[in-house]
Amino acid sequence: MQQLGLSLFETIAIWSVFGVAILGLLYAMFLRNQILREDMGSDKMVQVWSAIRDGADAYLGRQLRSILPLIVILTIAMYLSVAIVPPSPEALERFGETMTSDQVSNVIGIGRAIGFVMGATFSLLVGQIGMRMAVQGNVRVAAEARNSFGGALRIAYRTGTITGMLTDGLGLLGGTVIFIYFGLAAPDALLGFGFGGAVGVRVPALDACRAPPARGVRPAERRDRAVSRLSDRVRGRPVHRRSDVDTALR
C-alpha cells in the first residue's frame, strides 16, 4: 500500500483491524444462534412476548420510514459539501498525481456520500438487529430465570453483547474499508461515515420523542389502551387483528 502513502506497519495494522472487525461480526452471529436456541417458556410467556414483538416491529417500521427520505437528502448534501469543505492537502497528495483538482474534489465528494450512506446503514442495522435480538432475548431470560439466576444472566449478557459486537464490528469494518481505499485522504471520507453513523442513531430517537398522539389521544390513554390489549392476550381473549397492539401504541 505504498501508493496510498502508508508505511508497512500502518498497512499491517489496517489489515489486522479489518480481521478483528470480521471476527466481531462472526461472533455476533454465533451469539445470535445461541440465543435463538434457548427455551422461550410457557404459552403465556410467548403470548406476552408476541405482543411486545408487535410493538417493537411497529416502532422499527416507523423508524425506517422516517429516516430513509432524510438519508437521501443528506447523501446529496454530503456530495456537495466539497464546495464548503474542500479536499485536504492529504487528499490532493493521494490523488493529485493522476487527477486534476476538480477530479479530486469529485472523488472526495463521492467518498463522503458513500461513507455517509455506509455509516447510516450500519447504524440502522445495529438498531434494527439489536432491538429485535433484545426482544428475542427478554423472553428467554425470563424463562431461564425460573430455573437459574446464572443462566438468565448468561442469556442477558450474550444478548447485549450482540449489539456491542455489531457496533464495534461494523464501525471498524467501515472505517477500515475507507482507509484501504483512500489512504492518507481517509479523514476526508470518514467525515461522511461518522456523520452517517450519528444520523442513524439520533434522528429516529428524536422522531419517536416528537411523534404526536394520533387522533387526539392523550399519552395516558394510549398507555392504558396498550395495557388493555396486552392483558387480553395474556388472558386468552381474542385479538382480532395483528395490528391491534400497534394501533394502541400509536
ZAKE-116179 format. One record per residue: residue in three letters; z, x, y of N, C-alpha, C, O in turn. Coordinates in steps of 0.05 Angstrom, whole numbers, plus 5000, padded with zeros to 4 digits. Atoms other than C-alpha are relative to their C-alpha. Layout:
% ZAKE-116179
<"ala",<Z,X,Y>,<Z,X,Y>,<Z,X,Y>,<Z,X,Y>>
...
***
This chain:
% ZAKE-116179
<"met",<5000,5016,4976>,<5000,5000,5000>,<5000,5017,5025>,<5010,5008,5046>>
<"gln",<5001,4982,4976>,<4988,5058,5047>,<4984,4987,5022>,<4989,4992,5046>>
<"gln",<5016,5012,4980>,<4935,5017,5082>,<5015,4979,5016>,<5007,4971,5037>>
<"leu",<4983,5019,4986>,<4990,4968,5101>,<5020,5013,5018>,<5035,5000,5033>>
<"gly",<4982,4986,4984>,<5029,5022,5135>,<5028,5002,4988>,<5048,5007,5003>>
<"leu",<4974,4999,5014>,<5085,5022,5083>,<5003,5025,4984>,<4984,5035,4973>>
<"ser",<4995,4977,5016>,<5118,5081,5051>,<5003,4993,4970>,<5003,4969,4963>>
<"leu",<4997,5005,5028>,<5126,5089,4976>,<5026,4985,4994>,<5026,4966,4978>>
<"phe",<4974,5014,5004>,<5199,5068,4979>,<4998,4971,5009>,<5008,4953,4995>>
<"glu",<5003,5028,4991>,<5181,5006,5020>,<4983,4984,4981>,<4989,4960,4977>>
<"thr",<5017,5014,5019>,<5127,4988,4971>,<5016,4992,4975>,<5014,4970,4965>>
<"ile",<4983,5006,5024>,<5175,4993,4911>,<5020,4979,5007>,<5026,4961,4990>>
<"ala",<4980,5020,4993>,<5227,4953,4949>,<4988,4972,5002>,<5000,4953,4993>>
<"ile",<5013,5026,4997>,<5178,4897,4965>,<4995,4988,4973>,<5000,4964,4968>>
<"trp",<5006,5011,5027>,<5155,4890,4893>,<5026,4994,4984>,<5026,4976,4968>>
<"ser",<4974,5006,5013>,<5228,4893,4869>,<5011,4974,5010>,<5021,4958,4994>>
<"val",<4991,5026,4989>,<5246,4836,4916>,<4983,4977,4989>,<4994,4956,4983>>
<"phe",<5018,5020,5012>,<5185,4798,4890>,<5010,4993,4972>,<5010,4969,4964>>
<"gly",<4991,5005,5027>,<5211,4806,4819>,<5026,4985,5000>,<5031,4968,4983>>
<"val",<4974,5015,4998>,<5281,4783,4840>,<4995,4971,5006>,<5009,4953,4995>>
<"ala",<5007,5027,4993>,<5250,4721,4871>,<4991,4984,4975>,<4999,4961,4971>>
<"ile",<5010,5013,5024>,<5214,4704,4806>,<5022,4995,4981>,<5024,4974,4968>>
<"leu",<4977,5004,5019>,<5277,4715,4765>,<5018,4978,5010>,<5028,4962,4993>>
<"gly",<4983,5022,4989>,<5316,4669,4812>,<4989,4973,4994>,<5003,4955,4987>>
<"leu",<5013,5026,5006>,<5265,4613,4803>,<5001,4994,4970>,<5005,4971,4963>>
<"leu",<4998,5005,5029>,<5264,4622,4728>,<5028,4992,4992>,<5032,4975,4974>>
<"tyr",<4972,5007,5006>,<5340,4619,4726>,<5006,4972,5009>,<5020,4957,4995>>
<"ala",<4997,5028,4991>,<5338,4554,4766>,<4988,4981,4980>,<5000,4960,4974>>
<"met",<5013,5017,5021>,<5290,4525,4714>,<5017,4999,4975>,<5020,4978,4962>>
<"phe",<4983,4998,5024>,<5336,4549,4658>,<5025,4982,5004>,<5032,4968,4985>>
<"leu",<4976,5016,4995>,<5397,4516,4690>,<4993,4970,5000>,<5008,4953,4990>>
<"arg",<5009,5028,4999>,<5358,4451,4702>,<4998,4989,4971>,<5008,4967,4966>>
<"asn",<5002,5009,5028>,<5341,4446,4628>,<5027,4997,4987>,<5031,4979,4971>>
<"gln",<4974,5003,5011>,<5413,4458,4610>,<5014,4975,5009>,<5026,4961,4994>>
<"ile",<4986,5023,4989>,<5439,4404,4657>,<4989,4974,4988>,<5004,4956,4980>>
<"leu",<5012,5024,5010>,<5389,4352,4632>,<5007,4994,4971>,<5003,4972,4961>>
<"arg",<4993,5004,5028>,<5412,4363,4561>,<5029,4989,4996>,<5037,4982,4974>>
<"glu",<4972,5009,5001>,<5484,4343,4578>,<5002,4970,4997>,<4983,4955,5004>>
<"asp",<4996,5028,5005>,<5512,4275,4559>,<5004,4985,5027>,<5018,4995,5045>>
<"met",<4998,5016,4975>,<5507,4220,4613>,<5023,4980,4999>,<5027,4965,5018>>
<"gly",<4977,5018,5001>,<5567,4180,4589>,<4993,4972,4990>,<4973,4968,4976>>
<"ser",<5003,5028,5010>,<5574,4105,4575>,<4978,4985,5015>,<4967,4995,5034>>
<"asp",<5021,5017,4988>,<5526,4050,4592>,<5007,4992,5029>,<4990,4992,5046>>
<"lys",<4992,5007,4973>,<5567,4030,4653>,<4996,5023,5019>,<4988,5019,5042>>
<"met",<5005,4976,4984>,<5564,4101,4679>,<4971,5003,5007>,<4963,5011,5029>>
<"val",<5029,4998,4996>,<5489,4101,4670>,<4991,4979,5020>,<4973,4985,5036>>
<"gln",<5008,5020,4981>,<5484,4036,4709>,<5007,5008,5028>,<4991,5004,5047>>
<"val",<4992,4990,4973>,<5523,4065,4768>,<4981,5022,5008>,<4972,5023,5031>>
<"trp",<5018,4978,4994>,<5481,4128,4764>,<4972,4990,5008>,<4960,5001,5026>>
<"ser",<5027,5010,4993>,<5417,4087,4765>,<4999,4989,5028>,<4979,4993,5042>>
<"ala",<4999,5010,4973>,<5438,4052,4829>,<5001,5023,5020>,<4987,5022,5041>>
<"ile",<4998,4977,4983>,<5456,4119,4861>,<4973,5014,5001>,<4964,5023,5023>>
<"arg",<5027,4987,5001>,<5389,4148,4839>,<4980,4984,5017>,<4963,4996,5030>>
<"asp",<5018,5017,4983>,<5352,4089,4871>,<5004,5006,5029>,<4985,5008,5044>>
<"gly",<4994,4994,4972>,<5387,4103,4937>,<4990,5027,5008>,<4979,5030,5029>>
<"ala",<5010,4973,4994>,<5371,4177,4933>,<4970,5001,5002>,<4959,5014,5019>>
<"asp",<5030,5001,4999>,<5298,4163,4917>,<4990,4988,5026>,<4970,4996,5037>>
<"ala",<5008,5013,4976>,<5294,4116,4976>,<5002,5019,5024>,<4985,5020,5041>>
<"tyr",<4996,4981,4978>,<5322,4169,5023>,<4979,5022,5000>,<4968,5029,5020>>
<"leu",<5019,4978,5002>,<5277,4224,4997>,<4972,4991,5007>,<4957,5006,5019>>
<"gly",<5026,5010,4992>,<5216,4180,5004>,<4998,4997,5030>,<4977,5003,5042>>
<"arg",<5000,5003,4971>,<5235,4164,5076>,<4998,5028,5013>,<4985,5031,5034>>
<"gln",<5001,4973,4990>,<5245,4238,5088>,<4972,5011,5001>,<4963,5022,5022>>
<"leu",<5027,4990,5001>,<5175,4256,5066>,<4982,4985,5020>,<4966,4998,5034>>
<"arg",<5016,5015,4982>,<5143,4200,5106>,<5005,5008,5029>,<4988,5006,5046>>
<"ser",<4993,4993,4973>,<5180,4222,5168>,<4990,5028,5009>,<4981,5032,5031>>
<"ile",<5005,4973,4992>,<5165,4296,5166>,<4971,5009,4997>,<4962,5028,5011>>
<"leu",<5027,4991,5005>,<5094,4302,5140>,<4982,4999,5025>,<4968,5019,5030>>
<"pro",<5017,4999,4975>,<5059,4280,5205>,<5008,5022,5019>,<4991,5034,5032>>
<"leu",<4991,4979,4982>,<5103,4328,5245>,<4991,5027,4990>,<4985,5045,5006>>
<"ile",<5009,4974,5011>,<5085,4385,5198>,<4971,5005,5007>,<4964,5028,5014>>
<"val",<5028,4997,4993>,<5011,4373,5211>,<4997,5008,5029>,<4982,5027,5036>>
<"ile",<5002,4994,4971>,<5021,4374,5287>,<5010,5029,5005>,<4998,5044,5020>>
<"leu",<4989,4974,4995>,<5065,4436,5285>,<4984,5023,4988>,<4984,5045,4998>>
<"thr",<5018,4980,5012>,<5017,4473,5239>,<4978,5008,5020>,<4972,5031,5024>>
<"ile",<5021,4995,4980>,<4963,4466,5292>,<5013,5016,5024>,<5000,5034,5034>>
<"ala",<4987,4986,4978>,<5013,4488,5345>,<5006,5029,4993>,<5004,5046,5011>>
<"met",<4995,4972,5008>,<5031,4550,5306>,<4975,5017,5001>,<4976,5040,5008>>
<"tyr",<5025,4985,4998>,<4958,4570,5301>,<4994,5006,5029>,<4984,5028,5035>>
<"leu",<5006,4996,4972>,<4951,4561,5376>,<5021,5017,5015>,<5017,5024,5038>>
<"ser",<4978,4985,4987>,<5016,4599,5390>,<4992,5028,5008>,<5007,5040,5024>>
<"val",<5007,4973,4992>,<4979,4665,5395>,<4992,5001,5029>,<4991,5023,5041>>
<"ala",<5007,5000,4971>,<4958,4644,5465>,<5025,5004,5016>,<5024,5014,5039>>
<"ile",<4975,4996,4986>,<5032,4645,5484>,<5015,5025,4991>,<5025,5041,5007>>
<"val",<4988,4976,5012>,<5059,4698,5437>,<4978,5016,4986>,<4972,5011,4963>>
<"pro",<5023,4986,5011>,<5002,4747,5427>,<5008,5019,4977>,<5032,5024,4973>>
<"pro",<4993,4982,5022>,<4998,4793,5366>,<5014,5025,5010>,<5009,5035,5032>>
<"ser",<4984,4976,4993>,<5047,4851,5367>,<4983,5025,4998>,<4962,5025,4986>>
<"pro",<5014,4974,5004>,<5026,4924,5372>,<4997,5008,4971>,<4977,5020,4963>>
<"glu",<5002,4994,5029>,<5040,4930,5298>,<4977,4984,4987>,<4964,4995,4969>>
<"ala",<5022,5016,5010>,<4991,4874,5284>,<4973,5012,5008>,<4954,5013,4992>>
<"leu",<5024,4987,4991>,<4938,4909,5325>,<4995,5026,4984>,<4973,5033,4979>>
<"glu",<5002,4976,5016>,<4953,4973,5287>,<4991,4994,4971>,<4975,5009,4960>>
<"arg",<5007,5007,5027>,<4948,4938,5220>,<4971,4991,4997>,<4958,5000,4978>>
<"phe",<5027,5011,5003>,<4882,4902,5232>,<4980,5011,5020>,<4956,5005,5018>>
<"gly",<5018,4993,4979>,<4854,4936,5293>,<4977,5019,4993>,<4957,5020,5007>>
<"glu",<5021,4981,5008>,<4813,4988,5256>,<4974,4986,4991>,<4952,4997,4994>>
<"thr",<5024,5014,5011>,<4766,4936,5226>,<4994,4974,5015>,<4975,4961,5009>>
<"met",<5003,5026,4986>,<4774,4877,5274>,<5003,5004,5030>,<5016,5023,5040>>
<"thr",<4996,5001,4971>,<4768,4862,5348>,<5027,4987,5006>,<5040,4975,4988>>
<"ser",<4974,5012,4992>,<4829,4838,5387>,<4999,4969,4996>,<5019,4957,4988>>
<"asp",<5002,5029,5004>,<4803,4766,5384>,<5002,4993,4970>,<5014,4973,4963>>
<"gln",<4998,5005,5029>,<4795,4771,5308>,<5028,5004,4990>,<5038,4989,4973>>
<"val",<4972,4996,5007>,<4865,4799,5302>,<5017,4975,5008>,<5034,4966,4992>>
<"ser",<4985,5024,4991>,<4892,4740,5343>,<4994,4977,4981>,<5012,4961,4975>>
<"asn",<5007,5022,5018>,<4855,4692,5297>,<5014,5004,4973>,<5024,4984,4962>>
<"val",<4986,4995,5026>,<4884,4725,5234>,<5029,4994,5003>,<5041,4982,4985>>
<"ile",<4971,5005,4997>,<4954,4723,5262>,<5006,4971,5004>,<5025,4960,4993>>
<"gly",<4996,5029,4997>,<4946,4651,5283>,<4998,4985,4974>,<5014,4968,4968>>
<"ile",<5002,5012,5027>,<4923,4632,5213>,<5025,5007,4984>,<5035,4990,4969>>
<"gly",<4976,4991,5015>,<4980,4673,5184>,<5025,4984,5008>,<5041,4976,4991>>
<"arg",<4977,5016,4991>,<5031,4637,5227>,<4999,4971,4990>,<5019,4960,4982>>
<"ala",<5004,5027,5009>,<5002,4569,5209>,<5006,4997,4970>,<5020,4979,4961>>
<"ile",<4995,5001,5029>,<5002,4584,5134>,<5029,5006,4994>,<5041,4993,4977>>
<"gly",<4972,4995,5004>,<5071,4614,5139>,<5018,4976,5006>,<5037,4971,4993>>
<"phe",<4985,5024,4993>,<5096,4552,5174>,<4998,4979,4978>,<5019,4967,4970>>
<"val",<5003,5020,5022>,<5067,4506,5120>,<5016,5009,4975>,<5028,4993,4962>>
<"met",<4985,4989,5023>,<5096,4551,5066>,<5030,4997,5003>,<5044,4988,4985>>
<"gly",<4971,5002,4995>,<5165,4552,5098>,<5009,4971,4998>,<5030,4965,4986>>
<"ala",<4993,5029,5001>,<5166,4476,5108>,<4998,4989,4972>,<5015,4973,4964>>
<"thr",<5003,5010,5027>,<5141,4463,5038>,<5023,5010,4982>,<5034,4994,4967>>
<"phe",<4977,4989,5016>,<5193,4509,5006>,<5026,4986,5008>,<5042,4980,4990>>
<"ser",<4975,5013,4991>,<5248,4477,5048>,<5001,4972,4989>,<5022,4963,4980>>
<"leu",<5001,5028,5011>,<5226,4407,5027>,<5005,5000,4970>,<5018,4983,4959>>
<"leu",<4996,4998,5028>,<5223,4429,4955>,<5029,5004,4993>,<5040,4992,4974>>
<"val",<4972,4995,5005>,<5294,4455,4958>,<5016,4974,5004>,<5033,4967,4988>>
<"gly",<4986,5025,4995>,<5318,4390,4989>,<4994,4978,4979>,<5013,4965,4970>>
<"gln",<5007,5021,5019>,<5280,4344,4943>,<5011,5006,4972>,<5024,4989,4960>>
<"ile",<4991,4993,5027>,<5295,4381,4878>,<5031,5002,5000>,<5044,4993,4981>>
<"gly",<4971,4997,4999>,<5366,4397,4900>,<5015,4973,4999>,<5034,4970,4984>>
<"met",<4986,5026,5000>,<5385,4325,4915>,<4996,4986,4973>,<5015,4973,4963>>
<"arg",<5004,5013,5026>,<5353,4299,4851>,<5017,5012,4978>,<5027,4998,4961>>
<"met",<4983,4988,5020>,<5390,4350,4810>,<5029,4994,5005>,<5045,4993,4986>>
<"ala",<4972,5008,4994>,<5455,4333,4846>,<5006,4972,4988>,<5027,4968,4977>>
<"val",<4996,5027,5012>,<5445,4260,4825>,<5001,5002,4970>,<5018,4989,4957>>
<"gln",<5000,4997,5029>,<5429,4282,4754>,<5027,5013,4991>,<5038,5006,4970>>
<"gly",<4975,4986,5008>,<5490,4328,4752>,<5025,4984,5004>,<5044,4986,4988>>
<"asn",<4975,5014,4994>,<5541,4280,4782>,<5009,4982,4976>,<5032,4983,4969>>
<"val",<4992,5017,5022>,<5539,4230,4725>,<5008,5016,4975>,<5026,5008,4960>>
<"arg",<4993,4983,5023>,<5542,4286,4674>,<5027,5014,5004>,<5042,5018,4985>>
<"val",<4973,4990,4994>,<5602,4317,4709>,<5021,4979,4995>,<5042,4985,4982>>
<"ala",<4980,5022,5005>,<5638,4250,4708>,<5003,4995,4970>,<5026,4990,4961>>
<"ala",<4998,5005,5028>,<5621,4241,4635>,<5016,5022,4986>,<5033,5017,4968>>
<"glu",<4986,4977,5012>,<5646,4311,4616>,<5029,5001,5008>,<5046,5011,4993>>
<"ala",<4972,4999,4991>,<5709,4303,4658>,<5019,4983,4983>,<5043,4988,4983>>
<"arg",<4983,5015,5018>,<5734,4252,4607>,<5010,5017,4977>,<5030,5010,4964>>
<"asn",<4993,4983,5023>,<5737,4308,4556>,<5012,5027,5008>,<5031,5036,4995>>
<"ser",<4992,4973,4993>,<5746,4374,4592>,<4996,5006,5029>,<4974,5002,5040>>
<"phe",<5003,4992,4972>,<5760,4396,4663>,<4982,5024,5003>,<4966,5026,5021>>
<"gly",<5016,4976,4999>,<5730,4463,4648>,<4970,4994,4996>,<4953,5006,5009>>
<"gly",<5027,5008,5004>,<5667,4431,4621>,<4987,4987,5024>,<4964,4991,5030>>
<"ala",<5010,5013,4976>,<5660,4387,4682>,<4995,5020,5022>,<4974,5017,5036>>
<"leu",<5003,4980,4980>,<5669,4446,4728>,<4975,5017,4994>,<4961,5025,5013>>
<"arg",<5024,4984,5008>,<5616,4485,4689>,<4974,4986,5008>,<4956,4998,5019>>
<"ile",<5024,5016,4994>,<5565,4429,4697>,<4996,4998,5030>,<4974,5002,5040>>
<"ala",<5002,5002,4971>,<5581,4420,4771>,<4991,5027,5012>,<4974,5027,5030>>
<"tyr",<5007,4974,4989>,<5576,4495,4785>,<4970,5006,4994>,<4956,5016,5012>>
<"arg",<5027,4994,5006>,<5510,4502,4749>,<4980,4982,5015>,<4958,4990,5022>>
<"thr",<5017,5018,4984>,<5481,4441,4784>,<4997,5010,5028>,<4975,5010,5039>>
<"gly",<5002,4988,4973>,<5498,4471,4852>,<4985,5026,5000>,<4971,5032,5020>>
<"thr",<5014,4974,5001>,<5471,4538,4830>,<4970,4997,5001>,<4956,5014,5010>>
<"ile",<5029,5005,4999>,<5402,4507,4821>,<4990,5000,5028>,<4969,5013,5034>>
<"thr",<5008,5000,4972>,<5397,4493,4895>,<5001,5028,5013>,<4984,5036,5028>>
<"gly",<4998,4973,4989>,<5422,4562,4912>,<4978,5019,4990>,<4967,5034,5006>>
<"met",<5022,4983,5011>,<5372,4596,4866>,<4973,4993,5011>,<4956,5010,5016>>
<"leu",<5025,5008,4988>,<5315,4555,4894>,<4998,5010,5029>,<4977,5019,5038>>
<"thr",<5000,4990,4973>,<5335,4572,4965>,<4995,5029,5002>,<4978,5038,5017>>
<"asp",<5004,4971,5000>,<5340,4646,4951>,<4973,5008,4989>,<4959,5024,5001>>
<"gly",<5025,4993,5013>,<5281,4649,4904>,<4975,4994,5017>,<4958,5011,5021>>
<"leu",<5023,5008,4984>,<5232,4611,4948>,<4999,5015,5027>,<4978,5022,5036>>
<"gly",<4999,4984,4976>,<5256,4646,5011>,<4990,5028,4996>,<4974,5038,5012>>
<"leu",<5009,4972,5006>,<5247,4715,4981>,<4970,5000,4992>,<4956,5019,5000>>
<"leu",<5028,5000,5009>,<5181,4695,4949>,<4981,4997,5024>,<4962,5013,5027>>
<"gly",<5018,5003,4976>,<5150,4670,5015>,<5000,5024,5018>,<4979,5033,5027>>
<"gly",<4999,4976,4983>,<5175,4729,5055>,<4986,5024,4988>,<4973,5039,5002>>
<"thr",<5012,4977,5013>,<5152,4779,5004>,<4969,4998,4999>,<4955,5018,5004>>
<"val",<5029,5004,5000>,<5082,4749,4998>,<4988,5007,5028>,<4967,5019,5030>>
<"ile",<5009,4994,4973>,<5075,4754,5074>,<5001,5030,5005>,<4982,5041,5016>>
<"phe",<4999,4971,4997>,<5098,4827,5073>,<4978,5014,4985>,<4967,5033,4994>>
<"ile",<5020,4987,5017>,<5050,4844,5017>,<4973,4999,5014>,<4957,5018,5012>>
<"tyr",<5026,5002,4987>,<4990,4819,5058>,<5000,5012,5028>,<4981,5027,5035>>
<"phe",<5001,4992,4971>,<5009,4833,5130>,<5012,5028,5005>,<5005,5040,5025>>
<"gly",<4989,4973,4996>,<5048,4898,5121>,<5016,5002,5026>,<5035,4987,5030>>
<"leu",<4986,4996,4974>,<5071,4923,5190>,<4999,4975,5017>,<5017,4971,5034>>
<"ala",<5004,5024,4983>,<5046,4858,5221>,<5016,4976,4988>,<5013,4953,4998>>
<"ala",<4986,5023,5013>,<5092,4815,5176>,<5017,4984,5019>,<5017,4960,5017>>
<"pro",<4984,5017,4982>,<5140,4795,5232>,<4984,4980,5016>,<4995,4959,5023>>
<"asp",<5017,5020,4986>,<5082,4760,5268>,<4997,4975,4983>,<4998,4953,4994>>
<"ala",<5003,5024,5017>,<5072,4714,5208>,<5026,4988,4992>,<5028,4964,4987>>
<"leu",<4973,5010,5007>,<5146,4709,5190>,<5011,4981,5021>,<5028,4965,5015>>
<"leu",<4993,5019,4979>,<5154,4674,5256>,<4994,4971,4992>,<5011,4953,4995>>
<"gly",<5007,5027,5010>,<5118,4614,5227>,<5015,4992,4975>,<5023,4969,4972>>
<"phe",<4986,5006,5025>,<5152,4619,5159>,<5029,4992,5006>,<5038,4972,4994>>
<"gly",<4972,5007,4993>,<5222,4618,5189>,<5002,4973,5014>,<5020,4958,5009>>
<"phe",<5000,5025,4985>,<5205,4561,5236>,<4995,4977,4981>,<5007,4956,4984>>
<"gly",<5006,5021,5019>,<5176,4521,5179>,<5024,4993,4983>,<5030,4970,4977>>
<"gly",<4976,5005,5016>,<5239,4530,5137>,<5021,4985,5016>,<5035,4968,5005>>
<"ala",<4981,5014,4983>,<5282,4507,5196>,<4992,4971,5004>,<5009,4953,5004>>
<"val",<5010,5027,4995>,<5239,4446,5209>,<5004,4983,4975>,<5012,4959,4977>>
<"gly",<4997,5015,5025>,<5241,4425,5136>,<5028,4991,4995>,<5033,4972,4980>>
<"val",<4972,5007,5004>,<5317,4423,5139>,<5010,4982,5022>,<5023,4962,5016>>
<"arg",<4988,5014,4977>,<5333,4397,5209>,<4988,4973,5005>,<5003,4954,5010>>
<"val",<5012,5025,4991>,<5282,4343,5223>,<5007,4977,4982>,<5014,4956,4992>>
<"pro",<4992,5023,5017>,<5297,4299,5161>,<5029,4992,5006>,<5035,4968,5005>>
<"ala",<4973,5007,4994>,<5371,4303,5177>,<5003,4985,5026>,<5018,4965,5027>>
<"leu",<4999,5014,4974>,<5361,4283,5249>,<4988,4972,4997>,<4998,4953,5009>>
<"asp",<5012,5026,5004>,<5315,4227,5227>,<5019,4980,4986>,<5020,4957,4993>>
<"ala",<4981,5017,5014>,<5367,4200,5180>,<5023,4991,5018>,<5033,4969,5016>>
<"cys",<4978,5006,4982>,<5420,4203,5234>,<4992,4979,5021>,<5009,4962,5029>>
<"arg",<5007,5017,4978>,<5380,4166,5286>,<4987,4974,4990>,<4981,4956,5006>>
<"ala",<5014,5024,5010>,<5349,4113,5240>,<5016,4975,5006>,<5039,4973,4998>>
<"pro",<4985,5024,4992>,<5369,4045,5269>,<5002,4980,4976>,<4984,4980,4959>>
<"pro",<4999,5021,5021>,<5392,3987,5223>,<4977,4982,5002>,<4969,4973,5024>>
<"ala",<5023,5018,5000>,<5334,3944,5203>,<5009,4971,5005>,<5030,4962,4995>>
<"arg",<4996,5028,4995>,<5331,3872,5228>,<5028,4994,5011>,<5039,4973,5005>>
<"gly",<4975,5004,4986>,<5394,3880,5269>,<5025,5000,4983>,<5046,4990,4991>>
<"val",<4977,4999,5018>,<5441,3892,5210>,<5018,5023,5009>,<5009,5046,5011>>
<"arg",<4981,4980,4992>,<5504,3929,5231>,<5006,5019,4977>,<5004,5011,4954>>
<"pro",<4994,4980,5022>,<5524,3993,5192>,<5021,4989,4981>,<5018,4993,4957>>
<"ala",<4980,5010,5019>,<5586,3958,5164>,<4988,4980,4981>,<4996,4979,4957>>
<"glu",<5012,5020,5017>,<5544,3901,5138>,<4982,5013,4979>,<4981,5005,4956>>
<"arg",<5017,4985,5019>,<5494,3950,5106>,<5017,5012,4978>,<5010,5011,4955>>
<"arg",<4983,4988,5020>,<5552,3985,5072>,<5010,4980,4981>,<5010,4984,4956>>
<"asp",<4989,5021,5017>,<5583,3921,5046>,<4979,4989,4981>,<4984,4983,4958>>
<"arg",<5021,5010,5017>,<5516,3897,5021>,<4993,5019,4977>,<4988,5011,4955>>
<"ala",<5006,4980,5021>,<5503,3962,4984>,<5022,5000,4979>,<5016,5002,4955>>
<"val",<4978,5001,5020>,<5572,3959,4952>,<4998,4976,4983>,<5004,4977,4959>>
<"ser",<5003,5025,5015>,<5560,3887,4931>,<4978,5003,4979>,<4982,4995,4956>>
<"arg",<5021,4996,5019>,<5494,3906,4898>,<5009,5018,4977>,<5003,5013,4954>>
<"leu",<4991,4981,5020>,<5526,3964,4863>,<5020,4987,4981>,<5019,4992,4957>>
<"ser",<4981,5013,5017>,<5583,3921,4838>,<4986,4981,4980>,<4995,4978,4957>>
<"asp",<5015,5017,5018>,<5533,3871,4809>,<4989,5015,4976>,<4989,5005,4954>>
<"arg",<5011,4984,5022>,<5501,3926,4769>,<5022,5008,4980>,<5018,5006,4956>>
<"val",<4979,4991,5018>,<5567,3952,4742>,<5011,4977,4983>,<5017,4981,4960>>
<"arg",<4989,5023,5015>,<5590,3882,4722>,<4979,4986,4982>,<4985,4967,4969>>
<"gly",<5020,5011,5017>,<5525,3868,4687>,<4985,4976,5011>,<4970,4963,4996>>
<"arg",<5015,5022,4988>,<5499,3815,4735>,<4971,5008,5005>,<4966,5031,5010>>
<"pro",<5029,4993,4997>,<5423,3811,4741>,<4994,5009,5028>,<5002,4997,5048>>
<"val",<5011,4991,4975>,<5390,3850,4796>,<4970,4997,4997>,<4958,5011,4981>>
<"his",<5027,5009,5006>,<5321,3820,4802>,<4979,5021,5007>,<4958,5022,4994>>
<"arg",<5021,4981,4992>,<5284,3876,4837>,<5012,5028,5002>,<5035,5032,5009>>
<"arg",<4991,4972,4999>,<5289,3952,4832>,<5007,5008,5029>,<5024,5025,5033>>
<"ser",<4997,4992,4972>,<5286,3956,4908>,<5024,4986,5013>,<5028,4990,5037>>
<"asp",<4977,5014,4988>,<5349,3912,4918>,<5019,5019,5013>,<5029,5015,5035>>
<"val",<4981,4980,4989>,<5394,3973,4928>,<4987,5013,5024>,<5001,5018,5044>>
<"asp",<5013,4987,4977>,<5342,4006,4973>,<5001,4981,5024>,<5006,4990,5047>>
<"thr",<4999,5019,4978>,<5339,3942,5015>,<5027,4999,5013>,<5030,4997,5037>>
<"ala",<4973,5001,4990>,<5414,3940,5021>,<5007,5024,5017>,<5023,5023,5036>>
<"leu",<4994,4975,4986>,<5415,4012,5046>,<4984,5003,5025>,<4989,5021,5041>>
<"arg",<5017,4997,4976>,<5362,4002,5100>,<5014,4990,5025>,<5003,4991,5047>>
***
